[in-house]
Amino acid sequence: MTADEVDRMHAANEKNAKQGMPLRVSVPIKTHISSLEQGIWTNLRGKRVWLLEIKSENATQLAPIFNNLHFAIGAEMWLFNKDKTLLMGPITTENIPQKAGKTMTDFLPSESITVVYFAEKTEDELIVEGVDWGYDKAAGFGMARICNVDVSNTPADCFKFEQNAVAVLLKADDHGTAVCTGTMINNTAQDFRPFVLTANHCFNDVDGISNPSAMRIRFKWQTGITIPQTNGTFQGHVTFVGANRRASSFFNADFGLLELFVKPEANTGITYLGWSRIATPQLSTILHHPVGDFMKITRDAQPAVPTTASNGGTRIGDRGWRVTLFGPGDFGITEQGSSGSALLNENRLICGQLQRGMI
């Protein structure tokens, strides 16, 4: 990508921000790489191993895009950067769907990454049909405004349970990847179906429906958890790929309900939050990922104000909560990437989701 192309994409982001649309951080670049034709196969400890290096100058982050991904039994994938200081994996059938169509991994912040695939004995075919080319230092690299409050600056156990329900949503489509926030939400059956609440505009456009099957849902993206380790790995966060759209509306409430393809195991520590539709929140808390940065916390210490939600003058709902952040006891802000984050009331129950600076 040229500098002029990147400048045009930044200008488009500024325009999208005024229209209340999600922040875009990447564009897809088409390729066609077959593991049976490119890369290197070798043997290691009784396994067949495929290595593929992907390089793209000036990229801030990269993610391979696979077509019709199917792992052999017992297979797993790892990614590492050029300096081998960041390691992602293991990627297995437990966190990435095996399905027809497009599938991609999470981003690795580097302009050069290596894909390592461990198979049992056979040389499986993997098709890399593209690369998600990151042009912005978004998705967790200190780009949020300084008036945001990092969740680590609150008392250790203040919102520890609730933090583990919040995720960065990386929505991928033919135009690239956009960033929003989502929250795991329990249902009335309390059977822990992996539902994620977000805003409709985070995965749907006004003119049509965008497919969330290639969405990456990244949990525990937090200061103090997601940090480089002394052995060179990058541990802490958990990413799942793919979801089904279960319900959504733009013109009624700008909400979206997704269900993850893969249910998080208990050992991930991912939690589910309850919800309420009874009364006006007397105190509002928002856990969110502005510009995809590490998790921030925002607080309105006054009662929320009932209002009619709108998007650029277009009425999209009969009921909403207006949260103002300039009173006594208030702190933090929201910005692009915060869209879809849940409003938690004084009982820490969900009672809304963020839409264009409005809950």
Disulfide bonds with the S-S distance in Angstrom:
Cys180-Cys202 2.21
